[in-house]
Amino acid sequence: MNIICTCFPSPTSISLSTIKLVTKDISLRPYLLSPTRQNVSRKRDLALQAVEFSCPPIDADCLASEFGVDGVTFSGISGSCVIRMALENGSVANVMLPSGLITSFKVPMWHGGTMELLHTAVSEGENGGAVIQGGISLAFNCQNDRGGSWSPNIWALHQVKGTAQESIQVELISRNSECNVEVRHVINLQQDVLISEILVSNASTSALRLMGSFISHLTVSTPEATYAVGLEGSDFFTRPPVLANFSIIPPDFGTRKDQVSQKFWGHIALNKLFLKQNPVDDLKSMTRNIEEEEWKGEEKDNYKHLTDKMSRIYTSAPRNFTVIDRGRRNSVVVTRDGFNELYMFSPGSRHKWYSKYSYICLGQAALLQPISINSQSEWRGGQHLHNPNF
């Protein structure tokens, strides 16, 4: 995987072949779930630190000089860079480089103040460094017919444009020369909406399969006071939570039922996502053993209460639905573009209000059925988080 995470001479002359990035294997497998959650968390911390120390420090001043526009600032933090987009109406979004993690989306409210819509948590890693989880991240894997597999985990700044009066757009880029794949992450902050969009370009001679999900942590007072409105009649599959690099998963989520499902999900991930062939009989046997654990259903409630533990993939959800938090007296309208699936996870309500686990995780996804991108073609998809409270 080749990247640049320093300042570039010009936005149009980016070369992603200067720096070789070495990461732990777990960072390239965003969907794998392990029955031993503690070990996975430790591996993920090591992977994030490997990314941090393998990438040279980013020169925030250089980026500000090259890409600075009205309403955009660059701040260096421990070798990383925080891009802050701020509009005159009070909407603010923060993006980190080189991870591409969106850590904040603050919006103006009807009462005249502002409110944070995203949920993040900061903890201490193995070597004393800060490990950030939550926010909005991309957990996608690209694979071609020749067995090549790659995940866009490290991002370079490609373009910044817009004004503080109307909207600001930040475009990140990640490229893999071996698979001839380029992914652009376009983050557009408008006065009442944050748009996250990916553009996948397949320059190879074979078709490309894209699997994965946006992982968006929306902060709430408690899942007990939170509802999803508009999902009635949508088909869904129960699945274990997606354990991506920046996912927040409560340690008590791993019941025996979850562990059995995690084993199955790991087999599916290895076979379906990463082209590692296990014996067919073994996979069929695993499927038979947990067929009662993994099931399909139809959403019966138009006003879905998210108080219980839940991890689902909706396959026929509407393009728009609303998340309402009665505790904080706010709502978010979620819109899907390009994707056919919706991933939704609730940690349940056994935790303290306004704590680390006061969030709902959702994302536009292709977890059950991959998206096929033909040779020399492009595909675009994304999600909108709209603030109706202004």
Disulfide bonds with the S-S distance in Angstrom:
Cys5-Cys55 1.93
Cys7-Cys62 1.99
